[in-house]
């Protein structure tokens, strides 16, 4: 799936229930933090030994949720995920050229 199609899909499944912009942004931001936390928790449990193996499918579930909230925030602020990636590549390129 292309990132642009994914962002359209996000808006199709996002339940706004008439929530205003600020509340939707807050929900997406908090969701992003929560899912990022679940991703790191999974990795921590693997490193600690609670999970004997790191299962890519399980971690993909969490990382996919991270992408979902990133995409929604992008939709809310009018930025595509492609633009985010380009911006990040430019930022990192400038940083590591030092």
Secondary structure, DSSP 8 states (H G I E B T S, - for coil): --HHHHHHHHHHH---TT--HHHHHHHHHHHHHHHHHHHHHHHHHHHHTSSSS--HHHHHHHHHHHHHHHHHHHHHHT--HHHHHHHHHHHHHHHHT-
